[in-house]
Amino acid sequence: MAEKEKKRTTRIGVFLDRDLLERCDRTAARTEGMSRSEFICDAIEFYIAWLNNDTNSRVITPIIESVISARIEDTENRLARVLFKQGVEIAMMMHVVANKFDIDIGQLGALRRLCVEEVSKNSGRYSFDDAVRFQKL
């Protein structure tokens, strides 16, 4: 806003359709205190930048930022749901295995260390096939 105050302004007369002016006023009222003149100036700047295809302008950047933010948020939500579902399935499997086999706490600690080493060695990629191969050694 301070930048606009430094600009030299000129008062002009503009003829606008009454309905368009009312729509401008209603929309400007939603912009937290923006005056009619500020709103019209911003609208003109936006339209000029749009027509000139100025990709570095404040026109394109907010649009792209908005789309990217929405995509990221959607992806985060999907990942969180998938991870939750996988966590539930893994917990169920762990309960079945713990119930079926008699594993003592010492064996469990050794197994955890072994698994951490194996998964680290494979950069986080570890499959059931890897576990079967290891058990056959």
Phi, psi and omega in degrees: 000324181298326180296321180291326180294331180284335182292145176279127183250157178231136177274128179226164175259133180229136177266124178232146173300137183303318180297318178297318179297319177296319177295321176300313181297317179297318181289318179298327180295335179276358185261026175056061170091009178288134180283166178301315181298316179299317180298312181296319177299314179298320179296319179294315178300317178300312183294319178297314179298320179297315180294325180276358179055041182282096185289343178269002184282172177283003179277304185286318184305310179297326179295311180297315180301318180296315180295315181296317179300317179296319179295316180297315180298318178297317179295317178301316180297317179296314179299319180297318179295317180295315180297322177297312180299318178294321178299319178296314180297318179295319178298318178298315180297319180297320179295320178296313180296315180297325179288325186280323186246144180267092182250127179273167185300322179297315178296322180297317178296317179295319179297319179298314179300317179298315181294321177300316178298312182297314181293320178298317181298328182261019179055040177084356179260114181215128184244171176298323177301320178298319181293319179296315178301316180297318182291334180279347180291000000 
